[in-house]
Amino acid sequence: MFKKLIIPIIVVVFVSACSSQETLSVENAWARPGISGGNTAIYFQVNNEAGEQDSLEKVSVSINAKAVELHMTMMSHDSETDQDIMKMMKQENVEIPANSIVNFEPGGLHVMVIGLDNGLMENNQIRAVLHFAIAGEIEILVPISMDGEN
Ligand SMILES: [Cu+2]
């Protein structure tokens, strides 16, 4: 009688632990070093295994800075100088389609932390909270690195 009760409880715990991982997860986070008064960019991979589209609405960080914004780097053509230039466009939010991986990476999407109170050195670590419309808040550890390799 006692044994029969325990097995269903274990199954329920196991299933709920799995389902939370199979919705949306964030991996491979890193951020560039930055100087006091300067900026840094945070990169990561969003893996949305849920059957519905989500949206990254906002990011907050464990360090003091003037602003945290979602940015998209794009090439645009400057007709006056006839040169291609890199431009960063602020995004109100970033759509995360169902069953997709969205990469925040150099040259593309990133989280821009503007006006750092204190410098960020390699091998430091910060925390960030990603606010998703459906998945809610996901907290990540973000190591400071030159290239995301370490
Ligand atoms: Cu930016």
Boltz pocket constraint, residues with backbone or C-beta under 6 A from the ligand:
constraints:
  - pocket:
      binder: B
      contacts: [[A, 41], [A, 71], [A, 72], [A, 88], [A, 110], [A, 111], [A, 112]]
      max_distance: 6.0
